[in-house]
Amino acid sequence: MRTTFHQELDIIDQKLIGMTQLVQSAMGRATTALLEADRTTANEVISDDATVDALRREIDEHILRVLATQQPVAGDLRALVAGLRIDRDLERMGDLARHIAETAAGDFPRTAVPPKLTGIVHSMNRVALRLAEQAKEAIVYRDKDSAAELEREDDEMDSLQSALYLELLHTDVTVQTALELGLLGRYYERYGDHAVAVADSVRFETGAPA
């Protein structure tokens, strides 16, 4: 029974790791589409989000099946609850990448980001990808200390979001463009928040104090 249970947990972990890789790739490709006015890539990211959603449903069903058949207790139960929390946050990360791709597709053939602001968006993407990578490593290694590290990285994302808003005040753009860019900044910032939440769920699973 215990061997079977841990085999099930390993399968769930592999699915969560795969889901993390999908949302990391989605963010990188969505940013490329955004900055290069690449409608083909944008539409691919939008379409691929269905795969992320389907994987979340598959993981949920797998976890619920294990709960019903294996009768986990204590730390085992925390592992399954953490899995339900993690796939929820990963799905939201995929949704946020899709929103960025939708902005890119909607603005085609115009580039959504003015040249003056591309450097900040590049930096936000860089931090987002690093946060996703660290979230994946937290799952792989069950690193209870990763949440603090991700929070430090997320502080950089918050600073970049503030820098984006400040630059908008001094950039000659239409009201519609300013609102769009403000939403883009929010998408990147929320993506980072959900990556931190993944690490928090790993810490919950290990029984580490919040």
C-alpha contacts under 8 A as a table, 3 or more apart, distances in Angstrom:
res1	aa1	res2	aa2	distance
1	M	4	T	5.17
1	M	5	F	6.18
1	M	70	Q	7.41
2	R	5	F	4.99
2	R	6	H	6.27
3	T	6	H	5.34
3	T	7	Q	6.21
4	T	7	Q	5.08
4	T	8	E	6.26
5	F	8	E	5.09
5	F	9	L	6.34
5	F	66	V	7.61
5	F	70	Q	6.57
6	H	9	L	4.88
6	H	10	D	6.16
7	Q	10	D	5.08
7	Q	11	I	6.37
8	E	11	I	5.15
8	E	12	I	6.30
8	E	66	V	7.41
9	L	12	I	5.05
9	L	13	D	6.11
9	L	80	L	7.91
10	D	13	D	5.03
10	D	14	Q	6.24
11	I	14	Q	5.15
11	I	15	K	6.38
12	I	15	K	5.13
12	I	16	L	6.27
12	I	59	I	6.55
12	I	62	H	7.38
12	I	63	I	7.52
12	I	83	G	7.70
13	D	16	L	5.02
13	D	17	I	6.13
13	D	83	G	7.94
13	D	139	I	7.25
13	D	140	V	7.61
14	Q	17	I	5.06
14	Q	18	G	6.11
15	K	18	G	5.00
15	K	19	M	6.10
15	K	55	L	7.61
15	K	59	I	7.03
16	L	19	M	4.96
16	L	20	T	6.20
16	L	59	I	7.74
16	L	83	G	7.71
16	L	86	I	7.68
16	L	87	D	6.65
16	L	139	I	7.82
17	I	20	T	5.07
17	I	21	Q	6.36
17	I	136	K	5.95
17	I	139	I	6.98
17	I	140	V	7.26
18	G	21	Q	5.12
18	G	22	L	6.32
19	M	22	L	5.04
19	M	23	V	6.42
19	M	52	V	6.46
19	M	55	L	7.03
19	M	56	R	7.93
19	M	87	D	7.76
19	M	90	L	6.92
20	T	23	V	5.36
20	T	24	Q	6.12
20	T	90	L	6.40
20	T	132	A	6.83
20	T	133	E	7.93
20	T	135	A	7.69
20	T	136	K	5.99
21	Q	24	Q	5.08
21	Q	25	S	6.13
21	Q	132	A	7.94
21	Q	133	E	7.98
21	Q	136	K	7.60
22	L	25	S	5.22
22	L	26	A	6.11
22	L	52	V	7.01
22	L	94	G	7.78
23	V	26	A	4.84
23	V	27	M	6.23
23	V	52	V	7.50
23	V	90	L	6.91
23	V	91	E	7.81
23	V	93	M	6.18
23	V	94	G	4.84
23	V	97	A	7.32
23	V	132	A	7.86
24	Q	27	M	5.34
24	Q	28	G	6.50
24	Q	129	L	5.91
24	Q	132	A	5.77
24	Q	133	E	7.39
25	S	28	G	5.22
25	S	29	R	6.15
26	A	29	R	5.26
26	A	30	A	5.89
26	A	45	V	5.82
26	A	94	G	6.71
26	A	97	A	5.82
26	A	98	R	7.38
27	M	30	A	5.06
27	M	31	T	6.18
27	M	94	G	7.55
27	M	97	A	4.81
27	M	98	R	7.90
27	M	125	N	7.32
27	M	128	A	7.64
27	M	129	L	7.19
28	G	31	T	5.34
28	G	32	T	6.38
28	G	125	N	6.82
28	G	129	L	6.98
29	R	32	T	5.01
29	R	33	A	6.19
29	R	41	T	6.68
29	R	42	A	7.41
29	R	45	V	6.96
30	A	33	A	5.05
30	A	34	L	6.10
30	A	41	T	7.21
30	A	42	A	5.88
30	A	45	V	6.40
30	A	97	A	6.02
30	A	98	R	7.04
30	A	100	I	5.91
30	A	101	A	4.72
30	A	104	A	7.73
31	T	34	L	4.86
31	T	35	L	6.12
31	T	100	I	7.09
31	T	101	A	7.34
31	T	122	H	7.78
31	T	125	N	6.73
32	T	35	L	5.38
32	T	36	E	5.83
32	T	37	A	7.93
32	T	38	D	7.25
32	T	41	T	7.85
33	A	36	E	5.33
33	A	37	A	5.36
33	A	38	D	4.37
33	A	39	R	6.40
33	A	40	T	7.90
33	A	41	T	5.69
33	A	42	A	5.27
33	A	101	A	6.52
33	A	104	A	5.94
33	A	105	A	7.83
34	L	37	A	5.52
34	L	38	D	6.91
34	L	42	A	7.61
34	L	100	I	7.00
34	L	101	A	6.55
34	L	103	T	7.22
34	L	104	A	4.53
34	L	105	A	7.93
34	L	111	T	6.78
34	L	112	A	6.24
34	L	113	V	7.29
35	L	38	D	7.89
35	L	104	A	7.89
35	L	111	T	6.24
35	L	112	A	6.92
35	L	113	V	6.38
35	L	118	T	7.05
36	E	111	T	6.49
37	A	104	A	6.17
37	A	105	A	7.52
37	A	107	D	7.70
37	A	108	F	5.82
37	A	109	P	6.04
37	A	110	R	6.37
37	A	111	T	4.93
37	A	112	A	7.28
38	D	41	T	5.62
38	D	42	A	6.28
38	D	104	A	7.29
38	D	105	A	7.51
38	D	108	F	7.55
39	R	42	A	4.88
39	R	43	N	6.05
39	R	104	A	6.73
39	R	105	A	5.03
39	R	108	F	6.41
39	R	109	P	7.87
40	T	43	N	5.29
40	T	44	E	6.31
41	T	44	E	4.99
41	T	45	V	6.31
42	A	45	V	5.24
42	A	46	I	6.31
42	A	101	A	4.59
42	A	102	E	6.65
42	A	104	A	6.30
42	A	105	A	5.72
43	N	46	I	4.99
43	N	47	S	6.07
43	N	101	A	7.06
43	N	102	E	7.60
43	N	105	A	6.83
44	E	47	S	5.09
44	E	48	D	5.92
45	V	48	D	5.07
45	V	49	D	6.33
45	V	97	A	7.68
45	V	98	R	6.09
45	V	101	A	6.38
46	I	49	D	5.56
46	I	50	A	7.89
46	I	98	R	5.17
46	I	101	A	6.40
46	I	102	E	6.85
47	S	50	A	6.13
48	D	51	T	5.41
48	D	52	V	7.09
49	D	52	V	5.11
49	D	53	D	6.36
49	D	94	G	6.28
49	D	95	D	6.97
49	D	98	R	6.69
50	A	53	D	5.03
50	A	54	A	6.09
51	T	54	A	5.07
51	T	55	L	6.14
52	V	55	L	5.11
52	V	56	R	6.29
52	V	91	E	6.34
52	V	94	G	6.77
53	D	56	R	5.17
53	D	57	R	6.48
53	D	91	E	6.28
54	A	57	R	5.17
54	A	58	E	6.20
55	L	58	E	4.89
55	L	59	I	6.10
56	R	59	I	5.16
56	R	60	D	6.14
56	R	87	D	5.72
56	R	88	R	7.16
56	R	91	E	6.69
57	R	60	D	5.08
57	R	61	E	6.14
58	E	61	E	5.21
58	E	62	H	6.14
59	I	62	H	4.99
59	I	63	I	6.11
59	I	84	L	7.79
59	I	87	D	7.43
60	D	63	I	5.19
60	D	64	L	6.15
60	D	84	L	6.27
60	D	87	D	7.93
61	E	64	L	5.15
61	E	65	R	6.07
62	H	65	R	5.10
62	H	66	V	6.29
63	I	66	V	5.12
63	I	67	L	6.18
63	I	80	L	6.18
63	I	83	G	7.57
63	I	84	L	7.44
64	L	67	L	4.97
64	L	68	A	6.19
65	R	68	A	5.12
65	R	69	T	6.17
66	V	69	T	5.18
66	V	70	Q	5.41
66	V	71	Q	7.58
67	L	70	Q	5.78
67	L	71	Q	5.73
67	L	72	P	6.48
67	L	77	L	7.95
67	L	80	L	7.73
68	A	71	Q	6.35
72	P	76	D	5.37
72	P	77	L	5.19
73	V	76	D	5.46
73	V	77	L	5.03
74	A	77	L	5.37
74	A	78	R	6.46
75	G	78	R	4.97
75	G	79	A	6.30
75	G	205	E	6.94
75	G	206	T	7.45
75	G	207	G	7.60
76	D	79	A	5.16
76	D	80	L	6.65
77	L	80	L	5.27
77	L	81	V	6.26
78	R	81	V	5.07
78	R	82	A	5.92
78	R	204	F	7.24
78	R	205	E	5.03
78	R	206	T	7.94
79	A	82	A	5.11
79	A	83	G	6.26
79	A	205	E	5.12
79	A	206	T	7.94
80	L	83	G	5.01
80	L	84	L	6.52
81	V	84	L	5.19
81	V	85	R	6.43
81	V	205	E	7.90
82	A	85	R	5.03
82	A	86	I	5.99
82	A	201	S	5.24
82	A	202	V	6.58
82	A	204	F	6.99
82	A	205	E	5.81
83	G	86	I	5.04
83	G	87	D	6.18
83	G	201	S	7.91
84	L	87	D	5.59
84	L	88	R	6.42
85	R	88	R	5.29
85	R	89	D	6.52
85	R	198	V	7.52
85	R	201	S	6.63
86	I	89	D	5.25
86	I	90	L	6.19
86	I	197	A	7.58
86	I	198	V	5.16
86	I	201	S	6.44
87	D	90	L	4.94
87	D	91	E	6.00
88	R	91	E	5.20
88	R	92	R	6.45
89	D	92	R	5.11
89	D	93	M	6.32
89	D	194	H	5.31
89	D	195	A	7.23
89	D	197	A	6.92
89	D	198	V	6.51
90	L	93	M	4.98
90	L	94	G	6.34
90	L	194	H	7.12
90	L	195	A	7.53
90	L	198	V	7.65
91	E	94	G	5.08
91	E	95	D	6.28
92	R	95	D	4.86
92	R	96	L	6.20
92	R	191	Y	7.57
92	R	194	H	7.30
93	M	96	L	5.15
93	M	97	A	6.35
93	M	190	R	7.85
93	M	191	Y	5.12
93	M	194	H	6.52
93	M	195	A	7.67
94	G	97	A	5.16
94	G	98	R	6.20
95	D	98	R	4.94
95	D	99	H	6.25
96	L	99	H	5.00
96	L	100	I	6.48
96	L	187	Y	5.53
96	L	188	Y	7.43
96	L	190	R	7.66
96	L	191	Y	6.39
97	A	100	I	5.20
97	A	101	A	6.37
97	A	187	Y	7.55
97	A	191	Y	7.91
98	R	101	A	4.96
98	R	102	E	6.07
99	H	102	E	4.96
99	H	103	T	6.30
99	H	187	Y	7.49
100	I	103	T	5.12
100	I	104	A	6.41
100	I	184	L	6.52
100	I	187	Y	7.21
101	A	104	A	4.99
101	A	105	A	6.15
102	E	105	A	5.05
102	E	106	G	5.92
103	T	106	G	5.07
103	T	107	D	6.17
103	T	112	A	7.33
103	T	180	E	7.95
104	A	107	D	5.37
104	A	108	F	6.30
104	A	111	T	7.34
104	A	112	A	6.24
105	A	108	F	5.33
107	D	110	R	5.36
107	D	111	T	6.59
107	D	112	A	5.88
108	F	111	T	6.65
108	F	112	A	7.89
111	T	114	P	7.21
112	A	177	T	7.77
112	A	181	L	7.98
113	V	117	L	6.34
113	V	118	T	6.15
113	V	181	L	7.28
114	P	117	L	5.57
114	P	118	T	6.55
115	P	118	T	5.31
115	P	119	G	7.96
116	K	119	G	7.23
116	K	171	T	7.90
117	L	120	I	5.54
117	L	121	V	6.54
117	L	164	L	7.21
117	L	167	E	7.42
118	T	121	V	5.07
118	T	122	H	6.03
119	G	122	H	5.08
119	G	123	S	6.27
120	I	123	S	5.04
120	I	124	M	6.19
120	I	160	L	6.64
120	I	163	A	7.63
120	I	164	L	6.51
121	V	124	M	4.97
121	V	125	N	6.16
122	H	125	N	5.16
122	H	126	R	6.20
123	S	126	R	4.95
123	S	127	V	6.27
123	S	160	L	7.56
124	M	127	V	5.23
124	M	128	A	6.07
124	M	157	M	6.16
124	M	160	L	6.49
124	M	161	Q	7.79
124	M	188	Y	6.56
125	N	128	A	4.95
125	N	129	L	6.12
125	N	188	Y	7.29
126	R	129	L	5.33
126	R	130	R	6.28
127	V	130	R	5.02
127	V	131	L	6.09
127	V	153	E	7.08
127	V	154	D	7.81
127	V	156	E	7.54
127	V	157	M	6.47
128	A	131	L	5.11
128	A	132	A	6.25
128	A	157	M	7.66
128	A	188	Y	6.78
128	A	191	Y	6.83
128	A	192	G	5.83
129	L	132	A	5.09
129	L	133	E	6.20
130	R	133	E	5.04
130	R	134	Q	6.19
131	L	134	Q	5.08
131	L	135	A	6.10
131	L	150	L	6.37
131	L	153	E	6.93
131	L	154	D	7.54
131	L	192	G	6.36
131	L	195	A	6.03
131	L	196	V	7.59
132	A	135	A	5.02
132	A	136	K	6.23
132	A	192	G	7.81
132	A	195	A	5.90
133	E	136	K	5.10
133	E	137	E	6.31
134	Q	137	E	4.96
134	Q	138	A	6.15
134	Q	146	S	7.46
134	Q	150	L	7.04
135	A	138	A	5.04
135	A	139	I	6.53
135	A	146	S	7.84
135	A	150	L	7.79
135	A	195	A	5.73
135	A	196	V	7.14
135	A	198	V	6.12
135	A	199	A	5.80
136	K	139	I	5.22
136	K	140	V	6.25
137	E	140	V	4.90
137	E	141	Y	5.89
137	E	142	R	7.76
137	E	143	D	7.58
138	A	141	Y	5.48
138	A	142	R	5.24
138	A	143	D	4.88
138	A	144	K	7.37
138	A	146	S	6.04
138	A	199	A	5.98
138	A	202	V	6.75
139	I	142	R	5.22
139	I	143	D	7.24
139	I	199	A	7.60
139	I	202	V	6.61
140	V	143	D	7.98
142	R	202	V	6.27
142	R	203	R	7.86
142	R	206	T	7.35
143	D	146	S	5.50
143	D	202	V	7.14
143	D	203	R	7.36
144	K	147	A	6.92
144	K	199	A	7.55
144	K	202	V	6.28
144	K	203	R	4.56
144	K	206	T	6.52
144	K	208	A	6.58
145	D	148	A	6.01
145	D	149	E	7.11
145	D	203	R	7.35
146	S	149	E	5.10
146	S	150	L	6.14
146	S	199	A	6.09
147	A	150	L	5.10
147	A	151	E	6.09
147	A	196	V	6.06
147	A	197	A	7.87
147	A	199	A	4.80
147	A	200	D	5.56
147	A	203	R	7.28
148	A	151	E	5.07
148	A	152	R	6.48
149	E	152	R	5.25
149	E	153	E	6.50
150	L	153	E	4.97
150	L	154	D	5.97
150	L	195	A	7.63
150	L	196	V	5.61
150	L	199	A	7.54
151	E	154	D	4.84
151	E	155	D	6.22
151	E	196	V	6.25
152	R	155	D	5.14
152	R	156	E	6.92
153	E	156	E	5.30
153	E	157	M	6.78
154	D	157	M	4.90
154	D	158	D	6.30
154	D	189	E	7.92
154	D	192	G	5.87
154	D	193	D	6.94
154	D	196	V	7.48
155	D	158	D	5.03
155	D	159	S	6.26
156	E	159	S	5.03
156	E	160	L	6.22
157	M	160	L	5.05
157	M	161	Q	6.20
157	M	188	Y	7.73
157	M	189	E	6.09
157	M	192	G	7.09
158	D	161	Q	5.08
158	D	162	S	6.32
158	D	189	E	6.38
159	S	162	S	5.09
159	S	163	A	6.18
160	L	163	A	4.86
160	L	164	L	6.10
161	Q	164	L	5.05
161	Q	165	Y	6.37
161	Q	185	G	5.54
161	Q	186	R	7.38
161	Q	189	E	6.84
162	S	165	Y	5.17
162	S	166	L	6.17
163	A	166	L	5.01
163	A	167	E	6.12
164	L	167	E	5.17
164	L	168	L	6.23
164	L	182	G	7.96
164	L	185	G	7.09
165	Y	168	L	5.05
165	Y	169	L	6.70
165	Y	182	G	6.80
166	L	169	L	5.36
166	L	170	H	7.11
167	E	170	H	5.28
167	E	171	T	6.16
168	L	171	T	5.02
168	L	172	D	7.84
168	L	173	V	7.89
168	L	178	A	6.69
173	V	177	T	6.06
173	V	178	A	6.30
174	T	177	T	5.17
174	T	178	A	6.20
175	V	178	A	5.05
175	V	179	L	6.18
176	Q	179	L	5.19
176	Q	180	E	6.15
177	T	180	E	4.96
177	T	181	L	6.07
178	A	181	L	5.15
178	A	182	G	6.08
179	L	182	G	5.01
179	L	183	L	6.29
180	E	183	L	5.17
180	E	184	L	6.28
181	L	184	L	4.91
181	L	185	G	6.24
182	G	185	G	5.21
182	G	186	R	6.39
183	L	186	R	4.92
183	L	187	Y	6.23
184	L	187	Y	5.04
184	L	188	Y	6.50
185	G	188	Y	5.39
185	G	189	E	6.22
186	R	189	E	5.01
186	R	190	R	6.02
187	Y	190	R	5.27
187	Y	191	Y	6.11
188	Y	191	Y	5.06
188	Y	192	G	6.44
189	E	192	G	5.25
189	E	193	D	6.42
190	R	193	D	4.85
190	R	194	H	6.27
191	Y	194	H	5.34
191	Y	195	A	6.43
192	G	195	A	5.08
192	G	196	V	6.39
193	D	196	V	5.16
193	D	197	A	6.30
194	H	197	A	4.80
194	H	198	V	6.33
195	A	198	V	5.15
195	A	199	A	6.77
196	V	199	A	5.24
196	V	200	D	6.29
197	A	200	D	4.83
197	A	201	S	6.22
198	V	201	S	5.17
198	V	202	V	6.50
199	A	202	V	4.98
199	A	203	R	6.31
200	D	203	R	5.02
200	D	204	F	6.21
200	D	210	A	7.76
201	S	204	F	4.88
201	S	205	E	6.16
202	V	205	E	4.98
202	V	206	T	6.35
203	R	206	T	5.19
203	R	207	G	6.32
203	R	208	A	5.34
203	R	209	P	7.51
203	R	210	A	7.44
204	F	207	G	5.16
204	F	208	A	6.03
204	F	209	P	7.45
204	F	210	A	7.34
205	E	208	A	7.66
